[in-house]
């Protein structure tokens, strides 16, 4: 009975998230893939602390900014870990909207990016991030077609209200093709 109640609760919590515009397709849980993230306009909130120390402080300014500018929420939310930085994607309906930086939020344009991605299920914790990052770094070390070009980032698909066991995320490491060939 408890399993049925949890399932129904999860479906109810997930329902509103499916109405949000997605910036790109999700990586399946447990899968590792190379994927291209399209160019995007991002809202950015930064902290001097690690993301996992500051994530609540990073979310609020971004949420206030989208409310004040009547911008719809999108998925996913992206996070750099050191120092803590949170990114909200601006949806396609707002591509031409003039947005201005504030003391707490900066607007940036990022080009198309290629990333190594691992789909993850579970809570948004430093432990889960570090475990997934280690798996991707091992993958990179065991092949010679791709090389990392920057630090790993967390990609979060669900709201803070989703129970941890149902949450979906990805870890992305930016990559480029290696100039060395297999021999």
Residue pairs with C-beta under 8 A, 6 or more apart in sequence:
6 163
9 163
10 162
10 163
10 166
13 159
13 161
13 162
13 163
13 166
14 158
14 162
14 166
16 159
17 75
17 157
17 158
17 159
17 162
20 72
20 73
20 74
20 75
21 72
21 74
21 75
21 91
21 92
21 93
22 74
22 75
22 76
23 37
23 38
23 40
23 74
23 75
23 76
23 89
24 35
24 37
24 38
25 35
26 119
26 157
26 168
26 170
27 33
27 35
27 117
27 118
27 119
27 170
28 119
29 119
29 120
29 121
29 168
30 118
30 119
31 118
31 119
32 116
32 117
32 118
32 135
32 136
32 139
33 116
33 117
34 114
34 115
34 116
34 117
34 146
34 175
35 114
35 115
35 117
36 112
36 113
36 114
36 115
37 112
37 113
37 114
37 115
37 172
38 112
39 109
39 110
39 111
39 112
40 89
40 90
40 109
40 110
41 89
41 90
41 95
41 99
41 107
41 108
41 109
41 110
42 78
42 87
42 88
42 89
42 90
42 107
42 108
42 109
42 110
43 62
43 65
43 66
43 87
43 88
43 90
43 99
43 105
43 106
43 107
44 85
44 86
44 87
44 105
44 106
44 107
44 108
45 58
45 59
45 61
45 62
45 85
45 86
45 104
45 105
45 106
46 58
46 83
46 84
46 85
46 106
47 53
47 54
47 57
47 58
47 83
47 84
47 85
48 83
48 84
49 83
49 84
50 81
50 82
50 83
50 84
50 126
51 58
51 79
51 80
51 81
51 82
51 83
51 84
51 85
51 86
51 154
52 81
52 84
52 125
52 126
52 129
53 84
54 84
55 79
55 84
55 86
55 124
58 79
58 84
58 85
58 86
59 77
59 86
59 160
61 102
61 104
61 105
62 86
62 88
62 105
64 104
65 71
65 88
65 102
65 104
65 105
66 72
66 73
66 88
69 97
69 99
71 90
71 91
71 94
71 97
72 91
72 93
72 94
73 88
74 88
74 89
74 90
74 91
75 89
75 157
76 89
76 155
76 156
76 157
76 169
76 170
77 86
77 87
77 88
77 155
77 156
78 86
78 87
78 89
78 153
78 154
78 155
78 156
79 85
79 86
79 87
79 153
79 154
79 155
79 156
80 87
80 151
80 153
81 129
81 151
81 152
81 153
81 154
82 151
90 97
90 99
90 107
99 107
100 107
101 107
113 174
114 174
114 175
114 176
115 172
115 173
115 174
115 175
116 136
116 139
116 140
116 146
116 148
116 172
116 173
116 175
117 155
117 170
117 171
117 172
118 132
118 135
118 136
118 170
118 171
119 168
119 169
119 170
120 128
120 132
120 168
120 169
120 170
120 171
121 165
121 166
121 167
121 168
121 169
122 128
122 164
122 165
122 167
122 169
123 164
123 165
123 167
124 154
124 156
124 164
124 167
124 169
128 169
129 152
129 154
129 171
132 169
132 171
133 152
133 171
133 173
136 152
136 171
136 173
137 148
137 173
140 146
140 147
140 148
140 173
140 175
144 178
144 180
144 181
144 182
145 177
145 178
145 182
146 175
146 176
146 177
146 178
147 175
147 176
147 177
147 178
148 173
148 174
148 175
149 174
149 175
149 176
150 173
150 174
151 173
152 171
152 172
152 173
153 171
153 172
153 173
154 169
154 170
154 171
155 169
155 170
155 171
155 172
156 167
156 169
157 167
157 168
157 169
157 170
158 166
158 167
158 168
158 169
